[in-house]
Amino acid sequence: MNDIENVKPVDKFVSVDGLKLRYIEAGSGPSVLFLHGASLGSSADVFLRNLGPFAKAGFRAVAFDYPGFGLSDVPAKQSTAQQRNSIPKFIDAAGLGKTALIAHSRSGGFAAQLALEDPSRYSHVIILGTGSLLPPQTQEQVGKYEAVQARVDKEMAQKEPTVEDARKLLQADTFNHSLISDEDVALRHRSMIGRNFKAHQDRQNQEAPAGGGASQAKPLWQRLTELKMPLLMIFGREDRAHAGERAELLKTTHPELKVYIVNGCKHMVHWDAFDDLMRLGVPFLNS
């Protein structure tokens, strides 16, 4: 799909821990909560093209901006733990009830943690491109991506991004560049500047490691088989940090898991693999 869906959700807000959190939604039925990633400019808007189709499939499709992202308030002190813990609080504030989680990038770790901690709250979990839920890179694999990402992060933290920077960021994470519309770029840029840019800079200084909680003796990816609800994982073959190869290894070591690897797909799985997400995700959520 080349353009953002013609469904134009109205910005809504709920209060969580004294902060106004913005969300958008479409449809009615069983709740499905989309969780965005953590890179500069991430927000609920990355799911605009997904909300309408899931609504048409019979779901209440919702996405919200974490504290410090998008149009949500910025807390005085940010942390990954606060972001993770805002998820069940938002669910309660928005009246979603028991909900499915569709989590992209770093949010996949949040979703897995929350589902392990309190399985009664979540009906299904779909993971999109979360590298931390894959077996770690081998010594031979480590290096190239990390060096490039470190340089990009440093550059992004030094000066407020331009519209062209926003386009390049989306292009780096998307295999099919024709999917990126000018509106996509404008929405991304809006969430990369001003207070959002300052919040991003503050997170670089304040954030704990990406797990968002106390260290565990057993890596989270090795605990996926402990989940009490259905789990579906979709990764891009061409995604960063050898994700395709590592996803193949996960399939081999845990064949009981539903792991799908999509060709012609990078980190924006819900864009590059839009059709696959619908084809696999809708019957999965109805199961």
Order of alpha helices (4+ residues) and beta strands (2+ residues): beta-beta-beta-alpha-beta-alpha-beta-alpha-beta-alpha-alpha-alpha-alpha-beta-alpha-beta-alpha-alpha
